[in-house]
Amino acid sequence: MRELIVRWQRGWAVARALPTATDVGPGLRVRCLQPGRAVEYVALDRDPASLRDLAALVAREAEPTWLTVPTTDPAATATELEAAGLVLLKRAELLMTTDLRTHPAPPPAAGYRLATAVAPDTDPGTVTVTVLAASGEVGARGTMGLTGTDAVADRIETRPAHRRRGLASTLMGALATAAVAAGGTDGILIASEEGQPLYAKLGWRPAADVLIATTPGNTYPT
């Protein structure tokens, strides 16, 4: 599990053009530079002592800070995080994986087209896919951060006016196809509760639950 978490974080940082994470022992620290989340710690295991140490680091940060914890025992982990003085923002996200070489790739719905960009064409790099309506309006968009054979999906979004047309499935298939062309084989992502049915339908498998916690008062919407 520890290796998978490190691989996810590395690709996620590439997808968002974030600085390289710092190893702080029980976890990783990264500058996120987002509203409500200037800093994020990622736990590498759910050992109670490690979580207490990470919670103490989160509490000492001067900027809004999150702690992300992949776990195979979410109930116990939630209890431990709350006992350490943190509050939970998310309780039901999933770390998921798939073999991109067998990923479904349905064509876009009538009236839509795909635009794919790879930048840079080196390792690490990113692939971004946009699903465009005939008018040129963006219907869906997403990115994968490429590191070695890993491709980490991030910011998968279908715009409200374009939902229920299969665009998310098309988007994920196009991302997988482009990632495989760039040498990727192993898909990794953290799925929101809303996105999990889509990813499961496309063959993504859960590897761990993911909890996200922060200090009291820092409850900026996720």
Secondary structure, DSSP 8 states (H G I E B T S, - for coil): -HHHHHHHHHHHHHHTT----EE-SSEEEEEEEETTEEEEEEES---HHHHHHHHHHHHH-SS-EEEEEEES-HHHHHHHHHHTT-EEEEEEEEEEEEEGGG-------TTEEEEEEEESSSSSEEEEEEEEETTS-EEEEEEEEEETTEEEEEEEEE-GGG-SSSHHHHHHHHHHHHHHHTT--EEEEEE-TTTHHHHHHTT-EEEEEEEEEE-TT-----
